[in-house]
Amino acid sequence: MQAKLLLEDGTLFTGRSFGAEGETTGEVVFNTGITGYQEVLSDPSYCGQIVTMTYPLIGNYGINRDDFESVRPYINGFVVRRHEPAPSNWRAQYSIDELLREHGIIGISDIDTRMLTRRIRHQGTMRGILTTAALAPEELMERLQATTPTVDQVSRTSTQHMYSSPGEKERIVLIDYGAKSGIVRELTQRGCDVVVVPQDTTADEIRRLHPDGIQLSNGPGDPKDVPAATKVIEELLGEYPIFGICLGHQLFALACGADTEKLKFGHRGGNHPVKDLSTGRCYITSQNHGYTVKEQSIQGTELEVTHINNNDKTIEGLKHSKYPAFSVQYHPEAAPGPFDNSYLFDQFLAMIREHKQNQPQTTRQAEMFAALKGAR
Ligand SMILES: NC(=O)CC[C@H](N)C(=O)O
């Protein structure tokens, strides 16, 4: 069956349908990873987007039980040069075609993904319509223009209920704006007691969980679409050590008075070079973002830039100059991508331990200790 993808600028691609049949619209973005399509498909940060893989053969090692980054894919459409309907890998349980069908996601293959990528790079990110219906380009354009971009992605991808992944060590409250499983996995591996809370949890509700640190997750959409989330971070700043990842980094920046803007076509892939300004060392990072923290907006805030992107010099990391809080624009949890940056989770835990040591005892603690001493 035929499928068509029409971009806002009128570029039409005609290819073959795979996955579900139907029609969808969304921002068309590209990811340059050679492998890792299962993690990309299931990364909630892509919620509502039509994702193109620049690597030409996708699906060859299938879909397995273990590599999902969330319980279901949130993308609106998937675009590839060629997809493999008969995967071959000992972990493969089914094909990408079956996965997309199961979740009603429309795929298109056999189009020139190099041309599509160059178009996006040239024009900047555009919206597109993807359909299996036999419609003329004019009709498709009308339909595309009749839709408006959604802004509720974070409430769609966040957990509705609090849940925990118990551990013996530090209690981390992870605010879930559409968190990848990789973040929970990294914290759990380090023995943390992780409590994942919905995106609209209030500062008081978080305080009642007695966290040792707060982790701000990645997530979809424009950080300015979730102003309430910024307010909560503002309230908790200074009270608890904070570590923000991707959307969490952008929200942390907004909470500290900086500003964000949209990039021309974003960074999505597994080999983005990032420089640590304190050492000059370059790290290879996994990225997936369309927005960035505005460089000029840092001035006058209490933020310091810690990392920059070596390709376009945009901000990749921030830290607070007074409080124990830092953030990165990239994905230290990888999935997919290099594991080179998982040390940031260790830094977060070291920051928590240091904060605890320097923490003056609360009056209540002091009273309890005094009572215990008296009893002895
Ligand atoms: N991975 C993320 O958290 C992405 C953050 C944000 N949605 C952006 O596109 O910039």
The ligand as an SDF file (V2000), in Angstrom:
LIG
                    3D

 10  9  0  0  0  0  0  0  0  0999 V2000
   14.5800   14.8620   25.4110 N   0  0  0  0  0  0  0  0  0  0  0  0
   13.9950   15.9130   25.9390 C   0  0  0  0  0  0  0  0  0  0  0  0
   13.7570   15.9710   27.1330 O   0  0  0  0  0  0  0  0  0  0  0  0
   13.5700   16.9920   24.9720 C   0  0  0  0  0  0  0  0  0  0  0  0
   13.2650   18.3080   25.6230 C   0  0  0  0  0  0  0  0  0  0  0  0
   12.3640   19.1810   24.7770 C   0  0  0  0  0  0  0  0  0  0  0  0
   11.1190   18.5360   24.5210 N   0  0  0  0  0  0  0  0  0  0  0  0
   13.0550   19.5690   23.4920 C   0  0  0  0  0  0  0  0  0  0  0  0
   12.6930   19.0820   22.4370 O   0  0  0  0  0  0  0  0  0  0  0  0
   13.9630   20.3620   23.4990 O   0  0  0  0  0  0  0  0  0  0  0  0
  1  2  1  0
  2  3  2  0
  2  4  1  0
  4  5  1  0
  5  6  1  0
  6  7  1  0
  6  8  1  0
  8  9  2  0
  8 10  1  0
M  END
$$$$
